[in-house]
Amino acid sequence: MDSTEGISHTGFPAGSFSAKDETRAAAEAARRRVRIMSATLHPTLPHHEPVAAPAARLALKTDGPSRGLLDGAWWPRSRDLPSELPALTDVLEPLWGRITRIAVNPEHWPVIPRQVPVDGHIVKVGWFTPEIDPHKLLLLSYGTGRWDLLVIPPETGAESAARLMAAASDYDGPPLTASALIAADEARHGVLAADQPLDPDEAWEYEGGASAVSAAVPQQTGPPGRASRLIIGM
């Protein structure tokens, strides 16, 4: 018998490559095609870098002999305290030390959590109805001190906000509470929060008490006076 009998043309004994092996090879080829198609049809999506939150809009008093009732003004972009507070502490902590507690009046804050996470630590939140002005934010830094900020309503127009920031951070103005400062600005300028003129009847109501408080809001004409303000995020 020829010594090559029983050897296939591929070099394997005849009959050793069964139908089962053919089925397995076909399945493996099909899986390779699926992997190639998947790589073609579903390319890797580009990686998007996170968008940084806008800086807090602040005007602060610098060191000086007169403290007054307010240490500056904060103009948040919304009434969402958990979302707004981290941007505020990012600016204040390098200046004032780590903020550990805040307190607000709940009148203008729809949701007040017990604590808010900010950049690696927790700020505890309290609220008090009669003790804290509705337009004020009280901040405490452990072992350092206490600060009081006027909270300008988010919907306030840019012109009104600029006036209020100047008034709250000016050492030369008479001391007023946060709500009195806002009322004084509305009385003097006859505008609503969004800088829209009042109706004649509404303007008349404001003018009734304007003379008692109008001097508290500095006029923005001429060169600025003492360099007592630190303005951030405008």
C-alpha positions as CSV (number, residue, x, y, z in Angstrom):
1,M,0.0,0.0,0.0
2,D,1.2,3.5,-0.8
3,S,2.6,5.1,2.4
4,T,0.7,8.3,1.6
5,E,-2.7,6.6,1.8
6,G,-4.9,8.0,4.5
7,I,-3.2,11.4,4.5
8,S,-5.2,14.4,3.3
9,H,-4.0,17.1,1.1
10,T,-3.7,19.4,4.2
11,G,-1.3,17.1,6.0
12,F,-3.7,15.7,8.5
13,P,-5.0,12.1,8.6
14,A,-8.1,11.7,6.5
15,G,-11.3,12.0,8.5
16,S,-9.7,13.7,11.5
17,F,-11.3,17.2,10.6
18,S,-14.9,16.4,11.3
19,A,-18.1,18.3,10.7
20,K,-18.1,19.4,14.4
21,D,-14.7,21.1,13.8
22,E,-16.0,22.8,10.7
23,T,-19.0,24.1,12.7
24,R,-16.7,25.4,15.4
25,A,-14.5,27.2,12.9
26,A,-17.5,28.8,11.2
27,A,-18.8,30.0,14.5
28,E,-15.4,31.6,15.4
29,A,-15.3,33.3,12.0
30,A,-18.8,34.7,12.6
31,R,-17.7,36.1,16.0
32,R,-14.7,37.8,14.5
33,R,-17.0,39.5,11.9
34,V,-19.4,40.7,14.7
35,R,-16.4,42.2,16.6
36,I,-15.2,44.0,13.6
37,M,-18.7,45.3,12.8
38,S,-19.2,46.5,16.4
39,A,-15.9,48.4,16.3
40,T,-17.0,50.0,13.1
41,L,-20.6,50.8,14.0
42,H,-19.9,52.1,17.6
43,P,-16.8,54.3,17.6
44,T,-15.6,55.6,21.0
45,L,-17.3,58.8,21.9
46,P,-15.1,61.8,22.5
47,H,-14.4,62.7,26.2
48,H,-15.9,66.0,27.3
49,E,-14.2,67.9,30.0
50,P,-16.5,69.1,32.8
51,V,-17.6,72.7,32.6
52,A,-16.6,74.8,35.5
53,A,-19.3,76.5,37.4
54,P,-19.4,80.3,37.1
55,A,-17.7,82.3,39.9
56,A,-19.8,83.8,42.6
57,R,-20.8,87.4,42.2
58,L,-19.6,89.3,45.3
59,A,-18.6,92.7,46.6
60,L,-16.7,92.6,49.9
61,K,-15.5,95.2,52.3
62,T,-11.7,95.2,52.7
63,D,-10.0,95.7,56.0
64,G,-10.8,99.1,57.6
65,P,-11.9,100.8,60.8
66,S,-15.6,100.6,60.3
67,R,-17.4,97.3,60.1
68,G,-21.1,98.3,60.0
69,L,-24.0,95.8,59.8
70,L,-22.9,94.1,56.5
71,D,-19.5,92.8,55.2
72,G,-20.5,92.9,51.6
73,A,-23.1,91.6,49.1
74,W,-23.7,88.4,47.3
75,W,-25.8,88.2,44.1
76,P,-26.6,84.5,43.5
77,R,-27.9,83.2,40.2
78,S,-30.8,81.2,41.6
79,R,-32.6,80.3,44.9
80,D,-31.0,76.8,44.8
81,L,-28.9,77.0,48.0
82,P,-27.1,73.6,47.5
83,S,-26.0,74.6,44.0
84,E,-25.0,78.2,44.8
85,L,-23.1,77.7,48.1
86,P,-20.1,75.8,46.7
87,A,-19.2,78.7,44.3
88,L,-19.5,81.2,47.2
89,T,-17.3,79.2,49.6
90,D,-14.7,78.7,46.8
91,V,-14.2,82.5,46.9
92,L,-14.6,83.2,50.6
93,E,-12.5,80.4,52.1
94,P,-9.1,81.7,50.8
95,L,-10.0,85.1,52.3
96,W,-11.8,84.2,55.5
97,G,-10.8,80.6,56.3
98,R,-12.9,77.5,56.1
99,I,-16.6,78.2,56.3
100,T,-18.2,75.7,58.7
101,R,-21.7,77.0,59.2
102,I,-24.2,79.3,57.5
103,A,-27.6,80.6,58.6
104,V,-30.5,82.0,56.5
105,N,-34.1,83.2,56.8
106,P,-36.2,80.6,55.0
107,E,-38.5,83.3,53.4
108,H,-36.6,83.4,50.1
109,W,-35.0,79.9,50.0
110,P,-37.5,77.2,48.9
111,V,-35.2,74.3,50.0
112,I,-32.8,74.5,53.0
113,P,-30.8,71.3,53.6
114,R,-29.2,70.5,56.9
115,Q,-25.8,70.5,55.3
116,V,-24.2,71.2,51.9
117,P,-21.0,69.5,50.6
118,V,-18.4,71.9,49.3
119,D,-14.9,71.2,48.0
120,G,-13.9,68.5,50.4
121,H,-15.9,69.3,53.5
122,I,-19.4,69.9,54.8
123,V,-21.1,73.2,55.6
124,K,-23.8,72.9,58.2
125,V,-26.9,75.0,57.4
126,G,-29.4,76.5,59.9
127,W,-32.4,78.8,59.5
128,F,-34.0,81.3,61.8
129,T,-37.2,83.3,61.1
130,P,-37.2,86.3,63.4
131,E,-33.5,86.5,64.1
132,I,-32.1,86.8,60.6
133,D,-33.0,89.4,58.0
134,P,-34.7,87.7,55.0
135,H,-32.2,89.3,52.6
136,K,-29.1,88.3,54.7
137,L,-26.7,85.3,54.8
138,L,-24.7,84.7,58.0
139,L,-21.5,82.8,57.6
140,L,-19.3,81.3,60.4
141,S,-15.7,80.2,60.1
142,Y,-14.4,78.0,62.9
143,G,-12.0,79.9,65.1
144,T,-11.9,82.9,62.8
145,G,-15.1,84.9,62.9
146,R,-18.5,85.8,61.6
147,W,-19.6,87.6,58.4
148,D,-22.9,89.0,57.2
149,L,-23.7,89.3,53.5
150,L,-26.6,91.1,51.8
151,V,-28.3,88.6,49.5
152,I,-29.4,90.4,46.3
153,P,-32.4,88.6,44.7
154,P,-31.3,86.6,41.7
155,E,-33.8,88.2,39.4
156,T,-32.4,91.7,40.2
157,G,-31.2,93.7,37.2
158,A,-27.5,94.4,36.7
159,E,-27.8,98.1,37.4
160,S,-29.7,97.6,40.7
161,A,-27.3,94.8,41.7
162,A,-24.3,97.1,41.1
163,R,-25.8,99.8,43.3
164,L,-26.6,97.4,46.1
165,M,-23.1,95.8,46.0
166,A,-21.5,99.3,46.2
167,A,-23.8,100.3,49.1
168,A,-23.2,97.0,51.1
169,S,-19.4,97.1,50.7
170,D,-18.9,100.9,51.3
171,Y,-17.5,101.9,54.6
172,D,-18.7,105.5,54.3
173,G,-22.5,104.8,54.1
174,P,-24.7,104.7,57.2
175,P,-25.4,101.2,58.7
176,L,-28.6,99.7,57.4
177,T,-30.0,96.2,57.6
178,A,-30.1,94.1,54.4
179,S,-33.8,94.6,53.8
180,A,-33.5,98.3,54.5
181,L,-30.8,98.6,51.9
182,I,-32.9,97.0,49.3
183,A,-35.9,99.2,50.2
184,A,-33.7,102.3,50.0
185,D,-32.5,101.4,46.5
186,E,-36.1,100.8,45.3
187,A,-37.3,104.0,46.9
188,R,-34.5,106.1,45.4
189,H,-34.6,104.7,41.8
190,G,-38.2,103.7,41.4
191,V,-37.4,100.4,39.8
192,L,-38.3,96.8,40.4
193,A,-35.8,94.0,40.7
194,A,-35.5,93.5,37.0
195,D,-34.8,97.3,36.4
196,Q,-38.3,98.0,35.0
197,P,-39.9,101.4,35.7
198,L,-42.8,101.4,38.2
199,D,-46.3,102.4,37.3
200,P,-47.1,105.9,38.5
201,D,-49.3,104.6,41.4
202,E,-46.5,102.3,42.5
203,A,-43.9,105.0,42.2
204,W,-46.0,107.3,44.4
205,E,-46.1,104.6,47.2
206,Y,-42.4,104.3,47.2
207,E,-41.8,108.0,47.3
208,G,-43.7,108.3,50.5
209,G,-40.8,107.1,52.6
210,A,-38.0,107.8,50.3
211,S,-36.5,110.8,52.1
212,A,-35.7,108.9,55.3
213,V,-33.6,106.3,53.6
214,S,-32.5,107.5,50.2
215,A,-29.2,108.9,51.5
216,A,-28.0,105.4,52.3
217,V,-27.5,104.3,48.7
218,P,-24.5,106.1,47.2
219,Q,-24.8,107.8,43.9
220,Q,-22.7,106.3,41.1
221,T,-21.5,109.5,39.5
222,G,-18.0,110.9,39.4
223,P,-14.8,109.1,40.4
224,P,-15.0,106.4,43.2
225,G,-14.1,107.4,46.7
226,R,-12.2,105.2,49.1
227,A,-10.9,101.9,47.8
228,S,-12.9,99.8,50.2
229,R,-14.5,97.2,48.0
230,L,-13.4,93.8,46.6
231,I,-15.6,92.8,43.6
232,I,-15.5,89.2,42.4
233,G,-17.2,87.3,39.6
234,M,-18.8,90.2,37.9
